Amino acid sequence: MSTGIFTVIALVAFIAGVSWAYSKQRKPEFDAASRIPLEDQSENIP
């Protein structure tokens, strides 16, 4: 019985994480994070 409850909790947590990641409100932040490796880091080095 407890394994079934754990499975349901894990499934709900997974669905919540996926819906958070694909939310339209998060898109600008993820777009900015995706550009970080492409930015010129040489100007930040002292």
N, C-alpha and C positions, 0 to 999 in steps of 0.2 A: 504493500500500500504506500509506503513512504517513497519508494522509487518512482511510482506513478506521479506522486505529488511533485517530486523533484523534477521529473521530466516535463511536466506542465509548466512549472516555474521557469525552467531553462528555455522552453519554447517561447514563452511570453517575453522573456528577457531578450532572446534573439530577435524576435519580431520587432520589439521596441528599438533595439539597436539598428536594425536595418531601416526602419522607418525614420529614425533620427538621421542616419547617414544620407538617405535619399530625399530628405526634406528640402523644399525649395528655399527655406529660410537659411539653410547652411551653405548654399551654393556659392555666394560671394566669398565666404571665408575659405572654402575648399579651393576655389579658383585662385585666391591669393597664395595659399599654401603651395599649390602646384607650380607657381611661378618662381618660388624661392630658389630652386636649384639652377635656374636659368639666369638669375640676376648676377651682375658682376660683383664679386666679393673682393676684388683687388683694391677697391677704393676704401674698404673698411679695415684693411690691414695697416697697422701703424708703421 
